[in-house]
Amino acid sequence: MVPELIIPELKNMTYSGRGIIIGMNSEGDSFIGYSLTGRSPSSQARRLVDGPNTGVIRTDVTDKTQLEKGNPALLLYTAIDYFQIRSFPRNVSAIMASNGAQTKLLYNAAAEQITNPMPAHLLTRALSRPFWELDPNNDTRIDLTSFEPDPSHTPRISAMVIGPYAGMHIVRRREGGGKESLFFNRSLEKKKGYLLTTYSGGNEDPLKPFEGEPIPIDIPWDNIIEITQAIFNSIQHGAKPDENFAVSSAAMINTPGDLESHIINKP
C-alpha cells in the first residue's frame, strides 16, 4: 500500500507561514524540505526556482507590481543551498535552508571548513552574532540573525543537515521586544524527520510564532518527488482561492554521490 502523500502535522496548520523539514528516507539519505505559503498578495506573487549553474533553490517573482507593495529584502532569498564538506565522505554535502537572507550566513559558516563541521555547531557559529544588512527599499538596516521587521515580527527559521547529523534554529520576538534565539541539535533516523514553521498554525491576527521544539514527523517516502509532493499537499487548504495559502514546496536530498532536488509551484 502506497503511503498517502500528506504530512498530518503540517496539514493540520491552517497557516504555517514558511516551513522547514529535516529528515531521512528509508535508504538513509538525508534531506531538507521547504514549504512556502502566503496570505498577502505580495507573498503569493512568488515561486521557487533553481539556479541553472548552482542548483540552489531561491524565491522568485511572479508579479513585480505585487512585489513592490511588499519588501523585496524579506521576500526574495535563497531558500535551500548546499556546500560540500571535505572532511566528510565525498558524497555528503551540507544542505541548508532558511526563510530569509540568513541562508548566506549558513553557507559561509559551512564554507569556512572549520574542524567541527556539525550542523548545530555551524548554525550557532552563523547565527549567534548580529549581522546587519542594508535594506535599500526602506533605507534601514536589518539584522539577519533576528526576527523580521514586519508587522507580524515573523520569526526566522533555519536548518542544516550533513549526513545523519542535523540542527535547527528559530529566532522570535519576546513580548518585551527583544529576541529569543533557540538552537536544536538532532540526529536523523531512517523514515523520521522534524518540522519547524514560522507560525503556530492558526490564521489569527496577529499571527502567533511557532512555540516549542521541532515537531517529530514520519517520512514514509523514499524519492524526492514524493517528499516534495507530500509537503505541497499538506499546505493546500480550502476550495476557495482566499482559503488556500499554498505557494510552493521544494526539497533537496543527499543521494549516494549526488544531490537531487525537486520543486512544485502552484498553477
C-alpha positions in Angstrom: 0.0 0.0 0.0 1.4 3.4 -1.1 1.6 5.8 1.9 -0.7 8.9 1.5 1.3 11.9 0.3 0.4 14.0 3.4 2.3 15.2 6.4 -0.5 15.4 9.1 1.4 17.7 11.4 1.8 20.3 8.6 -1.7 19.7 7.1 -3.3 20.5 10.5 -1.9 24.0 10.3 -4.3 26.4 8.6 -1.5 28.9 8.0 2.1 27.9 8.7 4.0 30.7 7.0 7.2 29.1 6.0 8.2 25.6 7.0 11.4 23.6 7.0 11.6 19.8 7.3 14.7 17.8 8.0 14.6 14.1 7.6 15.9 10.8 6.3 14.3 8.3 3.9 14.4 4.5 4.4 17.6 4.2 2.5 19.5 6.6 4.9 19.5 9.6 2.5 19.2 12.9 4.4 17.2 15.8 3.0 15.7 19.2 3.7 12.2 20.1 2.6 10.8 23.6 2.3 7.2 25.0 2.3 6.2 28.5 1.2 2.8 29.9 2.0 1.5 33.5 1.9 -1.6 35.5 3.0 -0.8 38.8 1.3 -0.7 39.4 -2.5 3.0 40.2 -2.4 3.7 36.9 -0.6 1.6 35.0 -3.0 3.2 36.6 -6.0 6.3 34.3 -5.7 7.5 30.9 -6.8 10.6 28.7 -6.1 13.2 28.3 -8.9 16.5 26.5 -9.1 19.7 28.1 -10.4 20.8 26.6 -13.8 24.5 26.8 -12.7 24.5 26.4 -8.9 21.3 24.3 -8.4 20.4 26.4 -5.4 16.7 26.9 -4.8 15.5 30.5 -4.3 12.3 32.6 -4.3 11.4 34.5 -7.5 8.8 37.0 -8.6 5.6 36.1 -10.5 4.1 39.6 -10.3 6.5 42.6 -10.0 3.7 45.0 -9.2 2.7 43.0 -6.2 6.3 42.6 -5.1 6.7 46.4 -5.0 3.9 46.5 -2.4 5.9 44.2 -0.1 9.5 44.3 0.9 11.9 42.6 -1.5 14.6 42.4 1.2 12.2 40.0 3.1 10.5 38.2 0.1 13.5 37.3 -2.1 16.2 35.0 -0.8 17.9 31.6 -1.2 15.6 29.0 0.4 17.8 25.9 0.1 21.6 25.8 -0.6 24.4 23.3 -0.2 28.2 23.0 0.3 30.5 20.1 0.0 32.1 19.2 3.4 35.6 17.9 2.6 36.1 16.3 6.0 33.1 14.0 5.4 32.7 11.3 2.8 32.9 12.7 -0.7 29.2 12.1 -1.4 27.9 14.1 1.5 27.1 17.8 1.3 25.9 20.2 3.9 22.3 21.1 2.9 21.0 24.3 4.5 17.7 26.2 4.4 16.1 29.2 5.9 13.2 31.6 5.3 15.3 34.6 4.6 18.7 36.2 3.6 20.3 34.4 6.6 20.9 31.4 4.3 24.0 33.1 3.1 25.3 33.1 6.7 24.8 29.3 6.9 26.6 28.8 3.6 29.6 30.9 4.7 29.8 29.0 8.0 30.0 25.7 6.2 32.4 27.1 3.6 34.9 28.1 6.3 35.8 24.4 6.7 36.3 24.5 10.4 37.4 21.5 12.4 33.9 20.8 13.8 31.5 20.7 10.8 28.5 19.6 12.8 25.2 21.3 11.8 24.3 22.5 15.2 27.8 24.0 15.7 27.7 25.7 12.3 24.3 27.2 12.9 25.5 28.6 16.2 28.6 30.0 14.5 26.5 31.6 11.8 23.6 33.0 13.8 24.8 33.8 17.3 26.2 37.3 16.5 24.2 40.1 14.8 24.8 40.5 11.0 23.5 43.8 9.7 22.4 44.2 6.1 21.1 47.3 4.3 17.5 47.3 3.1 17.6 49.8 0.3 13.8 49.6 -0.1 13.2 51.3 3.2 16.8 52.7 3.8 17.1 50.8 7.0 19.4 48.1 8.3 18.1 44.6 9.1 19.7 42.1 11.5 19.7 38.8 9.6 20.0 36.9 12.9 16.9 38.5 14.4 13.1 38.2 13.7 11.9 40.1 10.6 11.0 43.8 10.9 7.5 43.3 9.5 4.1 43.8 11.2 3.9 40.1 12.3 7.5 40.1 13.6 8.0 36.9 11.5 10.4 34.5 13.2 13.5 33.5 11.2 13.9 29.7 10.9 17.0 27.9 9.7 18.3 24.3 9.4 21.2 22.3 8.2 21.8 18.6 7.6 25.1 16.7 7.0 24.5 13.0 6.6 22.7 11.8 9.8 23.6 15.0 11.7 21.2 17.9 11.8 20.4 21.2 13.5 17.6 23.7 13.5 17.2 27.3 14.8 14.4 29.8 15.4 14.6 33.4 16.5 11.4 35.1 17.5 10.3 38.3 19.3 9.9 38.3 23.0 6.9 40.1 24.5 9.1 42.9 25.7 10.5 43.4 22.2 13.9 41.6 22.5 14.8 38.4 20.5 14.7 34.8 21.7 17.2 32.6 19.8 16.9 28.8 20.2 19.1 26.1 18.7 18.1 22.4 18.4 20.6 19.6 17.8 19.1 16.5 16.2 20.3 13.1 14.9 18.4 11.8 11.9 16.9 8.3 11.7 15.5 6.4 8.7 11.9 7.3 7.9 11.8 10.0 10.5 12.1 13.8 10.4 11.3 17.1 12.1 9.2 20.1 11.2 9.7 23.7 12.1 7.5 26.6 10.9 7.5 30.3 11.4 3.9 30.4 12.8 2.0 28.2 15.2 -0.6 27.2 12.5 -3.6 29.5 13.1 -4.9 32.2 10.9 -5.3 34.9 13.5 -4.2 38.5 13.7 -1.7 39.0 14.9 -0.1 35.7 13.9 1.4 33.6 16.7 5.0 32.5 16.4 5.9 28.8 16.5 6.4 27.6 20.0 8.2 24.6 21.5 10.7 22.3 19.8 10.7 21.0 16.2 7.8 18.6 15.7 8.7 14.9 15.1 7.1 13.5 11.8 7.2 10.3 9.8 8.8 10.1 6.4 7.3 7.0 4.6 8.5 8.1 1.2 11.9 7.4 -0.4 12.2 9.6 -3.5 12.4 13.4 -3.6 9.4 13.9 -5.9 7.1 12.1 -3.4 8.6 14.1 -0.5 8.1 17.4 -2.3 4.5 16.4 -3.3 3.7 15.5 0.3 4.8 18.9 1.5 2.8 20.7 -1.1 -0.3 18.7 -0.5 0.0 19.5 3.2 -0.1 23.3 2.7 -3.2 23.1 0.5 -6.4 24.3 2.3 -9.9 25.2 1.3 -11.7 25.1 -2.0 -11.8 28.9 -2.4 -8.7 30.9 -3.5 -8.9 33.1 -0.4 -8.7 30.0 1.8 -5.7 28.5 0.1 -2.4 30.0 1.1 -0.1 27.5 -0.7 2.6 28.9 -2.9 5.4 26.4 -3.3 7.3 23.4 -1.9 10.8 22.1 -2.6 13.3 19.5 -1.3 16.9 18.6 -1.7 18.3 15.2 -0.8 21.8 13.7 -0.4 21.8 10.6 -2.6 24.9 8.5 -2.9 27.4 10.5 -4.9 25.0 13.2 -5.9 22.4 15.8 -4.8 18.8 15.7 -6.1 16.2 18.4 -5.8 12.6 19.0 -6.8 10.2 22.0 -6.8 6.4 22.3 -7.0 4.8 25.7 -7.6 1.1 26.5 -7.5 -0.5 26.6 -11.0 
